[in-house]
Amino acid sequence: MSQEFVISVAGNSVWTVLLVAGPLLVIALVLGLLVSIFQATTQIQEQTLAFIPKIVGVLLALIIFGPWMLGQLTNFTYQLYSNLYRFIG
């Protein structure tokens, strides 16, 4: 197992994590920004107001993007297991 192979596996791992978590994080970020703009314009400073839209938005995004995310993770796991012989030796 060479350094290049380890770096390649680590790079693919990081890329897969970013790719899978990206849509949920972007949706949570956008909803948080919209709620904070709403709070700033209406001067409602309720701390719990930001959580409910984020939770609902991330849940809906998980329902929508869930099969794609599972496919990405399954594909990555399949690639890891198919290259398992390269880890030993």
TAMO-V292959 format. One line per field, one symbol per residue. ss: DSSP state (@ for helix, = for strand, . for the rest). psi: psi as a letter, one per 40 degrees, with the letter a starting at -180 (. if undefined). burial: # if it has 9 or more other C-alpha atoms within 8 Angstrom, else .. A space follows every 10 residues. Layout:
ss: ???
psi: ???
burial: ???
This chain:
ss: ..@@@@@@@@ @@@@@@@@@@ @@@@@@@@@@ @@@@@@@@@@ @@......@@ @@@@@@@@@@ @@@@@@@@@@ @@@@@@@@@@ @@.@@@@..
psi: hidddddddd dddddddddd eddddddddd dddddddddd defhfhdedd dddddddddd ddddeddddd dddddddddd ddeddedg.
burial: .....#.... ..#..#...# ..##..##.. ##..##..## .........# ..##..##.. ##..##..#. .##..#.... .........
